[in-house]
Amino acid sequence: MKVSRRYVDSSSFKMALLFTILLSASAAILCYFLIEFGRRDFLRETEAAIDIEISMLSSFENTEEQLLPYIQRRAKDDAVVRFRYENQKGVLLGGSVDPMPEHIQKITEGVLGFDLLTAHGEQAFAAKIHTFEDGSRILVARNVHELIASYERLIHLSWLIMMLMLVVVLVSFGISHFVVSRINRIAATAQNIVETGDLSQRLVIDSRWDDLSNLSEVLNGFLAKIEDLMNGVREVSNNIAHDLRTPLSGLRGDIEALKHRTVHEEQIDTLLSDVDHILAIFHALLRIANIEKGKRSQHMVEVDLGRIIQDVAELYEPLAEEREIRFDLRTSGNVTIKGDGDLLFQLFANLVDNAIKFAPEKSVINLSVGREGQFVVVLIQDQGPGIADDEKEKVFKHFYRGDASRSTPGNGLGLSLVRAVAGQHKARISLDNASPGLRVRILFQPYQ
C-alpha cells in the first residue's frame, strides 16, 4: 500500500502550523509581560517617591509654619519635585504649582497625571493630594517625563521584538514545514520500498543547501549500493547455476555410466577431477566472501611488495618459459606497506597468471614496484589483446568472462578475488590499455 502524498503534505503542514502557533503565543506572552512589568515598575517607583514626601510633610505639627520653609527648600534642592499648598477654600499658600492644571487624568487609584511647564517645555508629572487635619491640602508632584520616555522606549522595543519574533515565526514555519515534509517524504519512500521491494526507487532531491538533501543523497547512494548488491547476488546465483550445471551434468552422466560396470582407476580420477573443479569454485567464492567481510584484517603486518612480486615471478617463470615469455622485473625505493602477505601474493599471482594466459608467445611481461608521490605503485603490463573499455568494470564481477577469455581455462573469479584483496588493503586498482596489451595499476598506502 502506497502512502498518500496528500496525507504526507497535510500532516507536515499541520505539524508546522502547530509549531508556528506555539511560537507565536510565546512571543505574544513575552511582549505582554515586558510592557506590563515596565508599567508596574514605573508606577511603583513614582508612587513610592511621592509617598515618602507626603510622609515627611504629614509629620509636621505646625502645618503652615513648617510646611512653607520646607517646600521652598525642597524646590531649590530637587527640581524634579513640585508642591501646591492651599487652604480649605483652595487659595494658594505656597508652592510652584499655580494655577492648578486644567487637564488632570487619573493614572491609577490615588495617583493623578498632568502636564506642567518647565525649563524644557511642557513635561508630564504624577501627583498625589494629602489633606491635613485643619482642612488644608498639599499636592505633591514629581516629574515623570524621563520615566515615561523610558517606558515608551520599552514599548517600542517590545513591538520591535514582536516584529522580529513574527519574522522568526514565519521563517520557522517555512523551515518546519520544509523539514517535516522532507522527513515524511523520506519515510513514505522507505515504506514504499519495504512494501513493494522495488529497490530502484530513489528519494527526490529538489535542493542542495540543506542537510536533509545531503541525507537524501547519501540514502540514494545507500539504496543504489543495496540494489547493486542484490543484483550481484542474483547474478552470482545465476552464474553459479550456469557454471555448475555443465560439470554436474557431466559428473552425473559419468556416474550413471558406471552402473553395473567395472570401475577403472582412470574413470575414478576423471570423476575426482570434476569434483575438484566444483569444489574449487565454492572455495574461491568462500575465500572472496571472507576477504570482503574483513575476516583476515588481523593478519596485517609490514610486508615488502618487491619481495612478493619477485616470489610470484619465480613461481610462474617455468610456466612463462613454456611459451617463451620473459619477465622484466623492476623495483625501486622503499616499497613496504601494511598488509596480508598471503593475500597479496594471491592477488599478484592471479594478475600474473592472467597476463601469461593472454600474452602472445615470445613477448615480455613488465612487473614494476616503486614510489609515486605518497603511494606505492605496482604495475603489471602484458602485450596481449587488452580489455575493451565497456568491459573494464565488468571483469571484476563474479564469474564474468569476456569474449577473449571464453576459450581459456578458469572460472571467472580471479579478478573478483583481486578486487576483494585490494579493497581489504584500501588500495585503488585501475585497468589501462597499453597499446598493445593491458596495464594493471595498483596504488597502496605506504607503511606508517
C-alpha positions in Angstrom: 0.0 0.0 0.0 1.5 3.3 -1.0 1.4 6.3 1.4 -0.8 9.1 0.1 1.3 12.2 -0.9 -1.7 14.4 0.1 -1.7 12.8 3.5 2.0 13.4 3.9 1.7 17.1 2.9 -1.3 17.6 5.2 0.5 16.0 8.1 3.6 18.1 7.6 1.5 21.3 7.2 -0.4 20.6 10.5 2.8 20.0 12.4 4.4 23.1 11.0 1.3 25.1 11.8 1.2 23.8 15.4 4.8 24.8 15.9 4.1 28.2 14.5 1.1 28.8 16.8 3.1 27.8 19.8 6.0 30.1 18.9 3.5 33.0 18.2 1.8 32.5 21.6 5.2 32.5 23.3 6.2 35.8 21.6 2.9 37.5 22.5 3.2 36.4 26.2 6.8 37.7 26.3 5.8 41.1 24.9 2.8 41.4 27.2 5.0 40.7 30.3 7.6 43.2 29.1 5.1 46.0 28.7 3.0 45.2 31.9 6.1 44.8 34.1 7.5 48.0 32.8 4.3 49.9 33.5 4.1 48.5 37.1 7.7 49.3 37.8 7.1 52.9 36.6 4.0 53.4 38.8 5.6 51.7 41.8 8.7 53.8 41.7 6.8 57.1 41.2 4.2 56.4 43.9 6.8 55.3 46.4 8.8 58.6 45.9 5.6 60.7 46.4 4.6 58.7 49.5 7.9 59.4 51.1 7.4 63.2 50.5 3.9 63.1 51.9 5.0 61.0 54.9 7.6 63.7 55.7 5.1 66.5 55.3 2.4 64.9 57.4 4.8 64.6 60.3 4.9 68.4 60.8 2.9 69.6 63.9 2.6 73.3 63.0 1.5 72.8 59.4 1.8 76.2 57.8 4.8 77.5 59.6 6.8 74.3 59.0 5.5 73.5 55.5 6.3 76.7 53.7 10.0 76.7 54.5 10.3 73.0 53.8 8.5 73.4 50.4 10.8 76.3 49.4 13.9 74.4 50.5 12.8 71.2 48.6 12.0 73.2 45.5 15.6 74.5 45.5 17.2 71.2 46.3 15.3 69.0 43.9 13.9 70.3 40.6 12.0 67.1 40.0 9.5 67.6 42.8 6.8 70.4 42.9 4.2 71.3 45.5 0.9 73.2 45.8 -0.2 74.0 49.3 -3.7 75.6 49.7 -6.2 76.2 52.4 -9.7 74.8 52.7 -11.0 77.3 50.1 -8.4 76.4 47.6 -6.4 79.6 48.0 -2.7 79.0 47.2 -0.5 79.3 50.3 2.8 78.1 48.9 4.4 76.0 46.2 5.2 76.4 42.5 2.1 74.6 41.0 0.0 77.6 40.2 -2.6 77.7 38.8 -4.0 74.2 39.2 -3.7 72.3 35.9 -6.9 72.2 33.8 -6.4 68.8 32.3 -5.9 66.2 35.0 -6.2 62.5 34.4 -6.3 59.5 36.8 -3.3 57.3 36.3 -4.2 54.8 39.0 -6.1 54.8 42.3 -4.9 57.9 44.2 -2.4 59.0 41.6 -3.1 61.9 39.2 -1.3 62.9 36.0 -1.0 66.3 34.2 1.5 68.4 32.3 3.4 71.4 33.7 5.6 74.0 32.0 9.3 73.5 32.8 12.5 75.0 31.5 12.5 72.2 28.9 8.9 72.8 27.9 5.8 71.0 29.0 6.6 67.8 30.7 4.5 65.1 32.4 4.0 65.0 36.2 2.4 62.5 38.6 0.9 63.7 41.8 -1.0 62.7 45.0 -3.0 65.0 47.3 -2.8 64.9 51.1 -5.4 66.6 53.3 -4.3 67.8 56.8 -6.4 67.8 59.9 -7.1 71.6 59.6 -8.6 71.0 56.1 -5.7 72.4 54.2 -4.3 70.3 51.3 -1.0 69.8 49.7 -0.3 68.4 46.2 3.0 66.6 45.8 4.0 66.2 42.1 7.1 64.5 40.6 8.4 64.9 37.1 8.0 61.6 35.4 9.0 62.7 31.9 12.1 60.6 31.8 10.3 57.6 33.2 7.5 57.9 30.6 10.2 58.2 27.9 11.9 55.1 29.1 8.5 53.3 29.3 7.7 54.3 25.7 11.1 53.1 24.6 10.3 49.8 26.3 7.0 49.7 24.4 8.8 50.4 21.1 11.4 47.7 21.9 8.6 45.3 22.8 6.9 45.9 19.4 10.3 45.5 17.7 10.8 42.2 19.5 7.3 41.3 18.5 8.0 42.1 14.8 11.3 40.1 14.9 9.5 37.2 16.6 6.9 37.4 13.8 9.7 37.1 11.2 11.2 34.2 13.2 7.7 32.6 13.3 7.3 32.9 9.6 10.8 31.6 8.9 10.3 28.9 11.4 7.0 27.9 9.8 8.7 27.6 6.4 11.7 25.7 7.8 9.5 23.4 9.9 7.2 22.7 7.0 10.2 22.1 4.8 11.9 19.7 7.4 8.7 17.8 8.3 7.7 17.4 4.6 11.2 16.1 3.7 11.2 13.7 6.6 7.7 12.4 5.7 8.7 12.1 2.1 11.8 10.0 3.1 9.6 7.9 5.3 7.0 7.4 2.5 9.6 6.4 0.0 11.2 4.0 2.5 7.8 2.5 3.4 7.0 2.1 -0.3 10.3 0.3 -0.9 9.7 -2.0 2.0 6.2 -2.9 0.8 7.0 -3.2 -2.9 10.6 -4.5 -2.7 11.4 -2.1 -5.6 15.0 -1.0 -4.8 15.1 1.1 -8.0 13.1 3.9 -6.3 15.1 7.0 -5.2 14.4 9.9 -2.9 13.5 13.1 -4.7 16.2 15.8 -4.2 15.0 19.3 -5.2 17.6 21.4 -3.3 21.2 21.2 -2.3 21.6 23.7 0.5 20.1 21.8 3.4 21.2 18.8 5.5 18.1 16.7 4.6 19.0 16.9 0.9 22.5 15.7 1.8 20.9 12.9 3.8 18.7 12.1 0.9 21.7 11.9 -1.4 23.5 9.6 1.0 20.4 7.4 1.3 20.1 7.3 -2.5 23.7 6.1 -2.7 22.9 3.6 0.0 19.9 2.3 -2.0 22.0 2.2 -5.1 24.6 0.1 -3.3 21.9 -2.3 -1.9 20.3 -2.6 -5.4 23.8 -3.3 -6.9 24.5 -5.9 -4.2 21.1 -7.6 -4.7 21.6 -7.6 -8.5 25.1 -9.0 -7.9 23.6 -11.8 -5.6 21.1 -12.7 -8.3 23.8 -12.6 -11.0 26.1 -14.7 -8.9 23.3 -17.2 -8.3 22.6 -17.4 -12.0 26.3 -17.7 -12.8 26.8 -20.4 -10.2 23.9 -22.4 -11.6 25.2 -21.9 -15.1 28.8 -22.8 -14.3 28.0 -25.8 -12.2 25.3 -27.2 -14.4 27.8 -28.5 -17.0 30.3 -30.2 -14.7 27.5 -31.6 -12.5 25.6 -32.9 -15.6 28.8 -34.5 -16.8 29.5 -35.9 -13.4 26.1 -37.4 -13.2 26.4 -38.9 -16.7 29.7 -40.4 -15.8 28.4 -41.9 -12.6 25.3 -43.2 -14.4 27.5 -44.9 -17.0 29.4 -46.7 -14.2 26.3 -48.6 -13.1 26.7 -52.4 -13.3 30.2 -51.9 -14.8 33.7 -52.5 -13.7 35.2 -49.2 -12.5 38.7 -48.4 -13.6 41.2 -46.1 -11.8 41.2 -43.7 -14.8 37.5 -43.2 -14.5 37.7 -42.5 -10.8 40.4 -39.9 -11.5 38.1 -38.2 -14.0 35.3 -38.1 -11.5 37.6 -36.7 -8.8 38.8 -34.0 -11.2 35.2 -32.9 -11.9 34.5 -32.8 -8.2 37.7 -30.9 -7.5 36.7 -28.3 -10.2 33.3 -27.8 -8.4 34.9 -27.6 -5.0 37.5 -25.1 -6.3 34.6 -22.8 -7.4 33.0 -22.9 -4.0 36.4 -22.5 -2.3 37.1 -19.4 -4.4 33.6 -17.9 -3.5 34.1 -18.5 0.2 37.6 -17.0 0.1 36.3 -13.9 -1.6 33.4 -13.6 0.8 35.7 -13.9 3.8 38.1 -11.3 2.4 35.2 -8.9 1.7 34.0 -9.3 5.3 37.5 -8.4 6.6 38.0 -11.7 8.4 41.7 -11.6 7.7 42.3 -8.0 8.8 44.1 -9.2 12.0 47.0 -10.6 9.7 48.0 -7.1 8.6 51.8 -6.6 9.2 54.7 -4.9 7.4 55.3 -6.5 4.1 57.7 -5.9 1.2 55.8 -5.7 -2.1 59.1 -6.0 -4.1 59.8 -9.4 -2.4 56.3 -10.7 -3.0 56.4 -9.7 -6.7 59.8 -11.4 -7.0 58.4 -14.6 -5.4 55.4 -14.6 -7.8 57.7 -14.1 -10.8 59.8 -17.1 -9.7 56.7 -19.2 -9.2 55.3 -18.5 -12.7 58.7 -18.4 -14.5 58.5 -22.1 -15.6 55.0 -21.6 -17.0 56.1 -18.4 -18.8 59.2 -20.2 -20.3 57.0 -22.8 -21.9 55.6 -20.0 -24.1 58.9 -18.2 -24.3 57.6 -15.3 -22.3 60.1 -13.2 -20.3 59.5 -11.2 -17.1 61.0 -7.7 -16.9 61.0 -7.1 -13.1 62.0 -3.7 -11.6 61.7 -2.5 -8.0 62.9 0.8 -6.5 62.8 2.7 -3.2 61.0 1.8 0.0 58.0 -0.3 -1.1 56.8 -1.7 2.2 53.1 -1.5 3.2 50.9 -2.8 5.9 49.1 -5.9 4.6 48.5 -9.6 4.5 51.4 -11.2 2.6 49.4 -14.4 1.7 46.5 -12.4 0.2 48.8 -10.0 -1.6 50.7 -13.0 -3.1 47.4 -14.4 -4.3 46.4 -11.0 -5.8 49.6 -10.7 -7.8 49.6 -14.4 -8.7 46.1 -14.0 -10.3 47.2 -11.0 -12.3 50.4 -12.6 -13.5 48.5 -15.8 -14.4 46.1 -13.8 -16.5 48.9 -11.9 -18.1 50.6 -15.2 -19.1 47.3 -16.6 -20.5 46.6 -13.6 -22.8 50.2 -12.6 -23.7 51.4 -13.8 -27.1 54.4 -16.1 -27.3 57.9 -14.6 -27.2 56.6 -11.4 -25.5 57.5 -9.6 -22.4 55.5 -9.0 -19.2 56.6 -6.0 -17.3 56.5 -6.1 -13.5 57.4 -3.0 -11.6 57.1 -1.8 -7.9 58.1 1.8 -6.9 57.1 5.0 -5.2 54.9 7.6 -6.9 54.3 10.6 -4.7 52.9 9.4 -1.4 51.8 6.0 -2.8 53.5 2.6 -3.5 52.6 1.7 -7.1 52.6 -1.8 -8.6 52.3 -2.1 -12.4 51.7 -5.4 -14.3 51.7 -5.0 -18.1 51.4 -7.6 -20.8 51.3 -7.4 -24.7 48.1 -9.2 -25.2 44.7 -8.1 -26.7 43.8 -5.9 -23.7 40.2 -5.3 -22.4 37.5 -3.2 -24.1 36.6 -0.1 -22.2 33.0 -1.2 -21.7 34.3 -4.5 -20.0 36.9 -3.0 -17.6 34.4 -2.7 -14.7 32.5 -5.9 -15.6 35.6 -8.2 -15.4 35.7 -7.7 -11.6 32.3 -9.3 -11.2 31.9 -12.9 -10.1 32.0 -15.4 -13.0 32.2 -12.7 -15.7 34.3 -13.8 -18.6 34.8 -11.6 -21.7 34.9 -12.7 -25.2 38.7 -13.1 -25.3 38.7 -15.3 -22.2 35.9 -17.8 -23.0 38.4 -20.1 -24.7 40.9 -20.0 -21.8 40.7 -22.1 -18.6 39.2 -20.5 -15.5 36.0 -19.9 -13.6 35.8 -16.1 -13.8 36.6 -15.5 -10.1 40.3 -14.5 -10.4 39.7 -10.7 -10.8 36.9 -10.8 -8.2 39.4 -12.0 -5.7 41.9 -9.3 -6.9 39.4 -6.6 -6.2 38.4 -8.1 -2.8 42.1 -8.2 -1.7 42.7 -4.7 -3.0 39.6 -3.4 -1.1 40.9 -5.2 2.1 44.1 -3.2 1.8 42.4 0.1 0.8 44.2 0.0 -2.5 43.0 1.5 -5.7 43.1 -0.7 -8.8 42.7 0.5 -12.4 42.9 -1.1 -15.9 44.5 0.8 -18.8 45.2 0.0 -22.4 48.9 -0.2 -23.1 48.6 -0.4 -26.9 49.2 -3.2 -27.2 48.3 -5.1 -24.0 46.8 -4.3 -20.7 48.4 -2.3 -17.8 47.1 -3.1 -14.3 47.9 -0.3 -11.9 47.5 -0.7 -8.1 48.1 2.1 -5.6 48.9 1.2 -2.0 49.4 3.4 1.1 53.0 3.1 2.3 53.7 1.6 5.7 53.4 4.0 8.6 
